[in-house]
């Protein structure tokens, strides 16, 4: 067989018949998923749900992106692990297989990132929740929803706002104006002086009590973001995402976003209650009986369990990598074994909690939260 050389210049053909267009068998997962969504009437459901958000077609105007295409693109972003709308749009435009999954013919362009942004702003969180519950109901029909034991885990998500943008709640001063005032109060500069940025940085580095609290500072570009310490040790404006995952099937039952300064004990009950509501809307008869969480034993946590009607809470002492197992932690684990009725239970529950953490680390989509203004 002779070697074929790649053409340096290619002349575009004037006409291309349909039988000469490239075809792709597609990924078996997306083919099966599309068939499942079609049998369940997914497109009819979301179109009826989203219809009040659009103008009457009889009034004319440019046709919108079908809601079913929009939600399928979100699914692609999740399963492909793509963290931006630009990335999702590029991936769908580049793949013949995903074009088939979306139902977009080769003669049409796939939606771009700006279309995804407009649709996201147009559709309310309630509509997204209803679609989420529809998918849960479909998973239940396929035997993928158990809901007896769930794991809860949370992480911080970086907000799309810079720390340099924060201002004082009381005076409206930004960081530089605040430092200038402190320098004047300490007699290091006069009222008419204009310290340079280098002078301000030097003063800020040397001064004491540099704590920045959410009670005193906020971001005008994203008022809902909170100052928090991220997992990597950086201090940034952030949110907190909390997932509730079905242990047996690794199905996400709830995914909530809270202020970053809310503790796990403050949000745990709300997340579990959201999971309870979602499973009810999915017509599941199974009630949540056990919640696995990565926090120490406390009466307050057990009280949360009674408040949401959950029979048992399993708490896991959280150890940082390399930390020594102290006598107190060992005693907690021994008590957990006794309460669980088996030596293998703590290890099993630790695996369960790690499954919940994986929901955030893999396929979680965007890890930077943008303000919804």
One Martini backbone bead per residue (centre of mass of N, CA, C, O) as a GRO file, in nm:
protein
  373
    1UNK     BB    1   0.095   0.038   0.025
    2UNK     BB    2   0.067   0.355  -0.030
    3UNK     BB    3   0.151   0.668   0.057
    4UNK     BB    4  -0.034   0.928   0.193
    5UNK     BB    5  -0.068   1.265   0.145
    6UNK     BB    6  -0.114   1.560   0.285
    7UNK     BB    7  -0.283   1.825   0.205
    8UNK     BB    8  -0.207   2.162   0.190
    9UNK     BB    9  -0.446   2.215  -0.013
   10UNK     BB   10  -0.806   2.269   0.001
   11UNK     BB   11  -1.089   2.233  -0.185
   12UNK     BB   12  -1.399   2.317  -0.169
   13UNK     BB   13  -1.698   2.178  -0.200
   14UNK     BB   14  -2.001   2.248  -0.340
   15UNK     BB   15  -2.108   1.943  -0.314
   16UNK     BB   16  -2.277   1.728  -0.061
   17UNK     BB   17  -2.382   1.433  -0.002
   18UNK     BB   18  -2.527   1.246   0.244
   19UNK     BB   19  -2.361   0.971   0.183
   20UNK     BB   20  -2.070   1.140   0.235
   21UNK     BB   21  -2.104   1.173   0.515
   22UNK     BB   22  -2.001   1.143   0.817
   23UNK     BB   23  -2.006   0.866   1.045
   24UNK     BB   24  -2.131   0.765   1.376
   25UNK     BB   25  -2.194   0.535   1.623
   26UNK     BB   26  -2.117   0.609   1.891
   27UNK     BB   27  -2.178   0.599   2.216
   28UNK     BB   28  -2.328   0.363   2.402
   29UNK     BB   29  -2.417   0.539   2.637
   30UNK     BB   30  -2.568   0.766   2.476
   31UNK     BB   31  -2.761   0.579   2.330
   32UNK     BB   32  -2.899   0.459   2.578
   33UNK     BB   33  -2.981   0.728   2.711
   34UNK     BB   34  -3.156   0.832   2.480
   35UNK     BB   35  -3.357   0.599   2.485
   36UNK     BB   36  -3.450   0.644   2.778
   37UNK     BB   37  -3.550   0.938   2.744
   38UNK     BB   38  -3.756   0.876   2.522
   39UNK     BB   39  -3.936   0.673   2.682
   40UNK     BB   40  -3.991   0.899   2.920
   41UNK     BB   41  -4.043   1.191   2.795
   42UNK     BB   42  -3.835   1.427   2.837
   43UNK     BB   43  -3.891   1.651   2.625
   44UNK     BB   44  -4.188   1.697   2.691
   45UNK     BB   45  -4.144   1.779   2.984
   46UNK     BB   46  -3.943   2.025   2.949
   47UNK     BB   47  -4.119   2.188   2.752
   48UNK     BB   48  -4.360   2.227   2.949
   49UNK     BB   49  -4.188   2.357   3.178
   50UNK     BB   50  -4.054   2.602   2.984
   51UNK     BB   51  -4.277   2.758   2.826
   52UNK     BB   52  -4.333   3.013   3.023
   53UNK     BB   53  -4.028   3.138   2.950
   54UNK     BB   54  -4.158   3.193   2.669
   55UNK     BB   55  -4.263   3.300   2.387
   56UNK     BB   56  -4.486   3.319   2.151
   57UNK     BB   57  -4.445   3.178   1.841
   58UNK     BB   58  -4.660   3.363   1.685
   59UNK     BB   59  -4.470   3.634   1.729
   60UNK     BB   60  -4.206   3.536   1.665
   61UNK     BB   61  -3.878   3.493   1.611
   62UNK     BB   62  -3.623   3.330   1.743
   63UNK     BB   63  -3.547   3.027   1.792
   64UNK     BB   64  -3.481   2.818   2.032
   65UNK     BB   65  -3.329   2.617   2.233
   66UNK     BB   66  -3.391   2.322   2.320
   67UNK     BB   67  -3.424   2.206   2.635
   68UNK     BB   68  -3.311   1.917   2.581
   69UNK     BB   69  -3.033   2.019   2.483
   70UNK     BB   70  -2.942   2.171   2.733
   71UNK     BB   71  -2.953   1.928   2.936
   72UNK     BB   72  -2.760   1.747   2.775
   73UNK     BB   73  -2.513   1.936   2.804
   74UNK     BB   74  -2.495   1.903   3.109
   75UNK     BB   75  -2.442   1.601   3.099
   76UNK     BB   76  -2.180   1.617   2.943
   77UNK     BB   77  -2.025   1.786   3.153
   78UNK     BB   78  -2.039   1.571   3.374
   79UNK     BB   79  -1.923   1.307   3.227
   80UNK     BB   80  -1.662   1.475   3.105
   81UNK     BB   81  -1.548   1.691   3.312
   82UNK     BB   82  -1.659   1.986   3.249
   83UNK     BB   83  -1.600   2.333   3.382
   84UNK     BB   84  -1.735   2.473   3.117
   85UNK     BB   85  -1.926   2.617   2.869
   86UNK     BB   86  -1.712   2.628   2.651
   87UNK     BB   87  -1.630   2.330   2.671
   88UNK     BB   88  -1.905   2.210   2.604
   89UNK     BB   89  -1.948   2.346   2.328
   90UNK     BB   90  -1.692   2.233   2.194
   91UNK     BB   91  -1.745   1.929   2.232
   92UNK     BB   92  -2.017   1.920   2.074
   93UNK     BB   93  -1.904   2.042   1.802
   94UNK     BB   94  -1.666   1.807   1.767
   95UNK     BB   95  -1.895   1.576   1.798
   96UNK     BB   96  -2.081   1.336   1.644
   97UNK     BB   97  -2.193   1.181   1.884
   98UNK     BB   98  -2.313   1.433   2.038
   99UNK     BB   99  -2.499   1.523   1.818
  100UNK     BB  100  -2.679   1.275   1.839
  101UNK     BB  101  -2.758   1.319   2.137
  102UNK     BB  102  -2.884   1.612   2.081
  103UNK     BB  103  -3.014   1.635   1.780
  104UNK     BB  104  -2.796   1.764   1.577
  105UNK     BB  105  -2.746   1.844   1.277
  106UNK     BB  106  -2.500   1.907   1.034
  107UNK     BB  107  -2.663   2.177   0.932
  108UNK     BB  108  -2.610   2.258   1.233
  109UNK     BB  109  -2.545   2.435   1.512
  110UNK     BB  110  -2.430   2.432   1.807
  111UNK     BB  111  -2.447   2.555   2.100
  112UNK     BB  112  -2.322   2.812   2.263
  113UNK     BB  113  -2.220   2.965   2.552
  114UNK     BB  114  -2.425   3.205   2.538
  115UNK     BB  115  -2.678   3.029   2.524
  116UNK     BB  116  -2.640   2.889   2.796
  117UNK     BB  117  -2.655   3.147   2.967
  118UNK     BB  118  -2.941   3.241   2.886
  119UNK     BB  119  -3.088   2.986   2.978
  120UNK     BB  120  -2.998   2.984   3.273
  121UNK     BB  121  -3.131   3.267   3.333
  122UNK     BB  122  -3.426   3.187   3.247
  123UNK     BB  123  -3.409   2.945   3.430
  124UNK     BB  124  -3.503   2.824   3.713
  125UNK     BB  125  -3.433   2.641   3.993
  126UNK     BB  126  -3.703   2.487   3.988
  127UNK     BB  127  -3.667   2.358   3.711
  128UNK     BB  128  -3.407   2.205   3.772
  129UNK     BB  129  -3.532   2.039   4.002
  130UNK     BB  130  -3.749   1.892   3.836
  131UNK     BB  131  -3.548   1.751   3.649
  132UNK     BB  132  -3.397   1.602   3.870
  133UNK     BB  133  -3.650   1.441   3.969
  134UNK     BB  134  -3.702   1.297   3.702
  135UNK     BB  135  -3.433   1.139   3.701
  136UNK     BB  136  -3.484   0.991   3.966
  137UNK     BB  137  -3.737   0.842   3.870
  138UNK     BB  138  -3.589   0.692   3.644
  139UNK     BB  139  -3.387   0.548   3.831
  140UNK     BB  140  -3.600   0.391   3.991
  141UNK     BB  141  -3.713   0.225   3.751
  142UNK     BB  142  -3.401   0.099   3.717
  143UNK     BB  143  -3.284   0.042   4.022
  144UNK     BB  144  -3.092   0.314   4.131
  145UNK     BB  145  -3.285   0.358   4.390
  146UNK     BB  146  -3.270   0.343   4.741
  147UNK     BB  147  -3.220   0.542   5.019
  148UNK     BB  148  -3.119   0.429   5.304
  149UNK     BB  149  -2.811   0.515   5.257
  150UNK     BB  150  -2.622   0.812   5.323
  151UNK     BB  151  -2.393   1.062   5.204
  152UNK     BB  152  -2.206   1.344   5.338
  153UNK     BB  153  -2.053   1.620   5.153
  154UNK     BB  154  -1.807   1.888   5.144
  155UNK     BB  155  -1.714   2.200   4.971
  156UNK     BB  156  -1.524   2.446   4.826
  157UNK     BB  157  -1.607   2.729   4.613
  158UNK     BB  158  -1.491   2.941   4.396
  159UNK     BB  159  -1.533   3.264   4.339
  160UNK     BB  160  -1.601   3.522   4.085
  161UNK     BB  161  -1.406   3.692   4.302
  162UNK     BB  162  -1.204   3.929   4.433
  163UNK     BB  163  -1.042   4.038   4.714
  164UNK     BB  164  -0.995   4.334   4.601
  165UNK     BB  165  -1.324   4.399   4.602
  166UNK     BB  166  -1.354   4.451   4.885
  167UNK     BB  167  -1.571   4.600   5.137
  168UNK     BB  168  -1.700   4.794   5.367
  169UNK     BB  169  -2.000   4.794   5.536
  170UNK     BB  170  -1.987   5.079   5.688
  171UNK     BB  171  -1.805   5.273   5.463
  172UNK     BB  172  -1.706   5.152   5.166
  173UNK     BB  173  -1.422   5.069   5.181
  174UNK     BB  174  -1.148   4.979   5.056
  175UNK     BB  175  -0.844   4.848   5.115
  176UNK     BB  176  -0.675   5.106   5.065
  177UNK     BB  177  -0.849   5.306   5.226
  178UNK     BB  178  -0.818   5.154   5.492
  179UNK     BB  179  -0.507   5.179   5.517
  180UNK     BB  180  -0.489   5.485   5.512
  181UNK     BB  181  -0.649   5.530   5.772
  182UNK     BB  182  -0.460   5.368   5.960
  183UNK     BB  183  -0.210   5.545   5.909
  184UNK     BB  184  -0.337   5.805   6.022
  185UNK     BB  185  -0.409   5.694   6.309
  186UNK     BB  186  -0.083   5.625   6.355
  187UNK     BB  187   0.091   5.871   6.220
  188UNK     BB  188   0.221   5.788   5.918
  189UNK     BB  189   0.013   6.001   5.796
  190UNK     BB  190  -0.143   6.234   5.617
  191UNK     BB  191  -0.432   6.343   5.479
  192UNK     BB  192  -0.276   6.445   5.203
  193UNK     BB  193  -0.155   6.185   5.162
  194UNK     BB  194  -0.009   5.939   4.910
  195UNK     BB  195   0.038   5.635   4.933
  196UNK     BB  196   0.187   5.384   4.813
  197UNK     BB  197   0.161   5.058   4.739
  198UNK     BB  198   0.420   4.982   4.890
  199UNK     BB  199   0.346   5.117   5.159
  200UNK     BB  200   0.088   4.952   5.207
  201UNK     BB  201   0.219   4.670   5.205
  202UNK     BB  202   0.416   4.719   5.438
  203UNK     BB  203   0.202   4.791   5.650
  204UNK     BB  204   0.029   4.531   5.624
  205UNK     BB  205   0.262   4.331   5.704
  206UNK     BB  206   0.321   4.465   6.004
  207UNK     BB  207   0.056   4.447   6.108
  208UNK     BB  208  -0.197   4.375   6.323
  209UNK     BB  209  -0.489   4.236   6.303
  210UNK     BB  210  -0.575   4.089   5.989
  211UNK     BB  211  -0.860   4.017   6.013
  212UNK     BB  212  -1.120   3.890   5.791
  213UNK     BB  213  -1.462   3.955   5.799
  214UNK     BB  214  -1.799   3.912   5.709
  215UNK     BB  215  -1.911   4.142   5.898
  216UNK     BB  216  -1.712   4.375   5.746
  217UNK     BB  217  -1.707   4.221   5.464
  218UNK     BB  218  -1.759   4.260   5.098
  219UNK     BB  219  -1.883   4.186   4.769
  220UNK     BB  220  -2.023   4.377   4.514
  221UNK     BB  221  -2.005   4.151   4.279
  222UNK     BB  222  -2.064   3.917   4.529
  223UNK     BB  223  -2.264   3.914   4.801
  224UNK     BB  224  -2.283   3.588   4.856
  225UNK     BB  225  -2.005   3.578   4.913
  226UNK     BB  226  -1.737   3.430   5.112
  227UNK     BB  227  -1.494   3.432   5.337
  228UNK     BB  228  -1.244   3.171   5.286
  229UNK     BB  229  -1.089   2.862   5.338
  230UNK     BB  230  -0.936   2.659   5.144
  231UNK     BB  231  -0.803   2.349   5.086
  232UNK     BB  232  -0.513   2.494   4.996
  233UNK     BB  233  -0.512   2.765   5.208
  234UNK     BB  234  -0.661   2.977   5.075
  235UNK     BB  235  -0.796   3.302   5.060
  236UNK     BB  236  -1.146   3.332   4.962
  237UNK     BB  237  -1.405   3.367   4.772
  238UNK     BB  238  -1.699   3.165   4.858
  239UNK     BB  239  -1.849   2.843   4.863
  240UNK     BB  240  -2.080   2.573   4.956
  241UNK     BB  241  -2.082   2.231   4.880
  242UNK     BB  242  -2.350   1.978   4.906
  243UNK     BB  243  -2.375   1.622   4.924
  244UNK     BB  244  -2.614   1.356   4.850
  245UNK     BB  245  -2.552   0.999   4.866
  246UNK     BB  246  -2.608   0.695   4.746
  247UNK     BB  247  -2.446   0.424   4.852
  248UNK     BB  248  -2.536   0.179   4.664
  249UNK     BB  249  -2.532   0.374   4.371
  250UNK     BB  250  -2.410   0.675   4.365
  251UNK     BB  251  -2.652   0.865   4.387
  252UNK     BB  252  -2.766   1.180   4.356
  253UNK     BB  253  -3.003   1.351   4.579
  254UNK     BB  254  -2.824   1.615   4.650
  255UNK     BB  255  -2.735   1.973   4.555
  256UNK     BB  256  -2.590   2.220   4.749
  257UNK     BB  257  -2.567   2.582   4.811
  258UNK     BB  258  -2.366   2.779   5.030
  259UNK     BB  259  -2.236   2.954   5.251
  260UNK     BB  260  -1.902   2.942   5.350
  261UNK     BB  261  -1.975   3.017   5.672
  262UNK     BB  262  -2.118   2.747   5.690
  263UNK     BB  263  -2.159   2.487   5.865
  264UNK     BB  264  -2.227   2.155   5.868
  265UNK     BB  265  -2.442   2.174   6.098
  266UNK     BB  266  -2.619   2.392   5.946
  267UNK     BB  267  -2.660   2.210   5.657
  268UNK     BB  268  -2.732   1.910   5.695
  269UNK     BB  269  -3.042   1.914   5.727
  270UNK     BB  270  -3.111   2.051   5.455
  271UNK     BB  271  -2.986   1.834   5.271
  272UNK     BB  272  -3.150   1.592   5.372
  273UNK     BB  273  -3.430   1.716   5.316
  274UNK     BB  274  -3.386   1.741   5.012
  275UNK     BB  275  -3.353   1.437   4.966
  276UNK     BB  276  -3.629   1.357   5.071
  277UNK     BB  277  -3.794   1.523   4.865
  278UNK     BB  278  -3.676   1.397   4.604
  279UNK     BB  279  -3.763   1.101   4.664
  280UNK     BB  280  -4.064   1.163   4.676
  281UNK     BB  281  -4.088   1.279   4.383
  282UNK     BB  282  -3.977   0.984   4.283
  283UNK     BB  283  -4.157   0.766   4.429
  284UNK     BB  284  -4.026   0.677   4.703
  285UNK     BB  285  -4.061   0.449   4.984
  286UNK     BB  286  -3.783   0.501   5.084
  287UNK     BB  287  -3.626   0.575   5.376
  288UNK     BB  288  -3.404   0.742   5.553
  289UNK     BB  289  -3.187   0.573   5.801
  290UNK     BB  290  -2.885   0.669   5.710
  291UNK     BB  291  -2.602   0.883   5.799
  292UNK     BB  292  -2.295   0.978   5.650
  293UNK     BB  293  -2.033   1.153   5.832
  294UNK     BB  294  -1.737   1.381   5.882
  295UNK     BB  295  -1.794   1.370   6.212
  296UNK     BB  296  -1.810   1.398   6.528
  297UNK     BB  297  -1.935   1.321   6.812
  298UNK     BB  298  -2.268   1.458   6.890
  299UNK     BB  299  -2.557   1.582   7.012
  300UNK     BB  300  -2.620   1.776   6.780
  301UNK     BB  301  -2.616   1.567   6.551
  302UNK     BB  302  -2.834   1.382   6.668
  303UNK     BB  303  -3.054   1.604   6.665
  304UNK     BB  304  -3.066   1.625   6.360
  305UNK     BB  305  -3.172   1.341   6.312
  306UNK     BB  306  -3.442   1.385   6.464
  307UNK     BB  307  -3.542   1.632   6.295
  308UNK     BB  308  -3.536   1.454   6.006
  309UNK     BB  309  -3.602   1.140   6.070
  310UNK     BB  310  -3.337   0.987   6.135
  311UNK     BB  311  -3.222   0.705   6.283
  312UNK     BB  312  -2.902   0.729   6.186
  313UNK     BB  313  -2.570   0.836   6.280
  314UNK     BB  314  -2.250   0.839   6.113
  315UNK     BB  315  -1.941   0.920   6.246
  316UNK     BB  316  -1.629   1.057   6.117
  317UNK     BB  317  -1.319   1.094   6.190
  318UNK     BB  318  -1.108   1.351   6.089
  319UNK     BB  319  -0.806   1.296   5.902
  320UNK     BB  320  -0.516   1.401   5.826
  321UNK     BB  321  -0.258   1.354   5.650
  322UNK     BB  322  -0.035   1.207   5.892
  323UNK     BB  323  -0.201   1.172   6.128
  324UNK     BB  324  -0.241   1.084   6.445
  325UNK     BB  325  -0.373   0.835   6.648
  326UNK     BB  326  -0.548   0.894   6.904
  327UNK     BB  327  -0.710   0.795   7.182
  328UNK     BB  328  -0.978   0.933   7.112
  329UNK     BB  329  -1.012   0.824   6.826
  330UNK     BB  330  -0.998   0.525   6.903
  331UNK     BB  331  -1.249   0.536   7.086
  332UNK     BB  332  -1.447   0.624   6.866
  333UNK     BB  333  -1.409   0.375   6.684
  334UNK     BB  334  -1.492   0.165   6.894
  335UNK     BB  335  -1.776   0.280   6.939
  336UNK     BB  336  -1.863   0.246   6.643
  337UNK     BB  337  -1.841  -0.059   6.633
  338UNK     BB  338  -2.044  -0.120   6.857
  339UNK     BB  339  -2.288   0.034   6.728
  340UNK     BB  340  -2.271  -0.131   6.447
  341UNK     BB  341  -2.200  -0.449   6.500
  342UNK     BB  342  -1.896  -0.429   6.369
  343UNK     BB  343  -1.567  -0.426   6.255
  344UNK     BB  344  -1.626  -0.326   5.944
  345UNK     BB  345  -1.789  -0.055   5.954
  346UNK     BB  346  -1.592   0.188   5.945
  347UNK     BB  347  -1.462   0.120   5.675
  348UNK     BB  348  -1.725   0.128   5.515
  349UNK     BB  349  -1.800   0.425   5.586
  350UNK     BB  350  -1.550   0.553   5.464
  351UNK     BB  351  -1.617   0.465   5.177
  352UNK     BB  352  -1.883   0.618   5.161
  353UNK     BB  353  -1.765   0.906   5.199
  354UNK     BB  354  -1.579   0.890   4.949
  355UNK     BB  355  -1.809   0.872   4.744
  356UNK     BB  356  -1.914   1.159   4.800
  357UNK     BB  357  -1.648   1.307   4.725
  358UNK     BB  358  -1.643   1.209   4.422
  359UNK     BB  359  -1.880   1.390   4.323
  360UNK     BB  360  -1.690   1.644   4.327
  361UNK     BB  361  -1.420   1.547   4.178
  362UNK     BB  362  -1.622   1.401   3.967
  363UNK     BB  363  -1.822   1.563   3.748
  364UNK     BB  364  -1.893   1.863   3.884
  365UNK     BB  365  -1.792   2.078   3.716
  366UNK     BB  366  -1.802   2.365   3.835
  367UNK     BB  367  -1.547   2.534   4.062
  368UNK     BB  368  -1.679   2.814   3.985
  369UNK     BB  369  -1.873   3.074   4.114
  370UNK     BB  370  -2.118   3.266   3.979
  371UNK     BB  371  -2.300   3.534   3.980
  372UNK     BB  372  -2.657   3.597   4.026
  373UNK     BB  373  -2.799   3.908   3.886
   0.00000   0.00000   0.00000
